[in-house]
Every structure is written in structure tokens, then in C-alpha cells.
């Protein structure tokens, strides 16, 4: 991925979003199964949701501190 970010940030962002989207779609399809026969995939989805929500919140706070930009 480091190679892509230096060549084209648009390709990097597109590939990163595509990989994330495909992973989420796969987990939704497999939501009724168990991860490693222990943890329901549905719980993993909730964990991913919490992680992304906190990541977005952190990025918004960094952008606001950076230049006082009105984000929301």
C-alpha cells in the first residue's frame, strides 16, 4: 500500500475503500457463522463498526484542530 500512496493517492484511496467494502460485505453474508468456531461473525461486525466510528471521530477532531475547518 505504501507503494500506491506515493504513485497515486486516488488509486490508493479507491483500493483501500474497495477492500474495506468487500470485507464488510463478506462479513454480512457470513454473519450467522462463527469466527474460528468461537466468536459469532455478527459480533466481529459490531467491533468493526465501533472501530470505524471511533476512527472517523478521531480524524474529524484532528481536522478541526488542524485549521479550525468547519467539518460538520
C-alpha positions as CSV (number, residue, x, y, z in Angstrom):
1,X,0.0,0.0,0.0
2,X,2.9,2.4,0.7
3,X,3.9,2.0,-3.0
4,X,0.5,3.0,-4.1
5,X,0.2,6.1,-1.9
6,X,3.4,7.5,-3.5
7,X,2.2,6.8,-7.0
8,X,-1.4,7.9,-6.9
9,X,-3.4,8.8,-3.8
10,X,-6.6,8.3,-5.8
11,X,-5.8,4.7,-6.6
12,X,-4.7,4.1,-3.0
13,X,-8.0,5.5,-1.6
14,X,-10.1,3.6,-4.1
15,X,-8.3,0.3,-3.4
16,X,-8.5,0.8,0.3
17,X,-12.2,1.6,0.2
18,X,-12.9,-1.4,-2.1
19,X,-11.0,-3.8,0.1
20,X,-12.9,-2.5,3.2
21,X,-16.2,-2.7,1.4
22,X,-15.7,-6.2,0.2
23,X,-14.6,-7.3,3.6
24,X,-17.8,-5.8,5.2
25,X,-20.0,-7.4,2.5
26,X,-18.4,-10.8,3.1
27,X,-18.9,-10.5,6.9
28,X,-22.5,-9.5,6.4
29,X,-23.0,-12.6,4.2
30,X,-21.4,-14.8,6.8
31,X,-23.0,-13.1,9.9
32,X,-24.6,-16.3,11.1
33,X,-21.4,-18.2,11.2
34,X,-18.7,-18.3,13.9
35,X,-15.2,-16.9,13.5
36,X,-12.7,-19.6,14.4
37,X,-15.6,-21.6,15.8
38,X,-15.8,-19.4,18.8
39,X,-16.9,-15.9,18.1
40,X,-20.0,-15.1,16.1
41,X,-19.2,-13.0,13.0
42,X,-22.0,-10.7,13.9
43,X,-20.0,-9.6,17.0
44,X,-17.0,-9.0,14.8
45,X,-19.2,-6.7,12.6
46,X,-20.1,-4.7,15.7
47,X,-16.5,-4.4,16.6
48,X,-15.6,-3.2,13.1
49,X,-18.4,-0.6,13.4
50,X,-17.2,0.7,16.7
51,X,-13.6,0.8,15.4
52,X,-14.6,2.8,12.3
53,X,-16.9,5.1,14.1
54,X,-14.1,6.0,16.6
55,X,-11.5,6.3,13.7
56,X,-13.8,8.8,11.9
57,X,-14.4,10.7,15.1
58,X,-10.6,10.9,15.7
59,X,-10.0,12.1,12.1
60,X,-12.7,14.8,12.4
61,X,-11.2,16.0,15.6
62,X,-7.7,16.1,14.0
63,X,-9.1,18.1,11.0
64,X,-10.8,20.6,13.3
65,X,-7.6,21.1,15.4
66,X,-5.5,21.4,12.2
67,X,-7.1,24.6,10.9
68,X,-10.4,25.2,12.6
69,X,-12.1,23.9,9.5
70,X,-15.9,23.6,9.8
71,X,-16.4,19.9,9.2
72,X,-20.0,19.3,10.3
